[in-house]
Amino acid sequence: MGFKYEKRTDSEPSFDAKGIETVRRDGTPAQQKIEEAALKLLFRTGDLSLVKEYFQRQCDKILSNKVSIQDFCFAKEVKLGTYRLAYVHSLLI
């Protein structure tokens, strides 16, 4: 995870995230957006106090109901037929 340059002519790096919460599908959009923005801020500035301020602003928005409820909905795709029957707990009950 971090910034990367694809070509020598690139003036701005792109954010490369693999295997962390920002690219996983089992988190909420709010968590993913906040975490990615915080990581980018940290990589650009190296200043944890700025990251803390950003995170506190986002928490204030959440507590003030100034965010969309859809950003807190889990939307995880399940491919039926890919699980073994012995491990499907709802069928065991």
Number of C-alpha atoms within 10 A of each C-alpha: 10 14 15 12 13 10 8 6 7 10 8 10 12 13 15 11 15 11 8 11 16 20 14 13 13 13 17 18 17 18 13 19 14 16 17 18 15 19 20 17 16 17 14 11 12 12 11 14 11 14 19 13 12 16 16 12 12 16 13 12 12 14 10 9 10 10 13 10 10 11 15 13 12 12 13 11 8 8 7 6 7 7 10 7 10 8 9 10 8 6 8 8 5
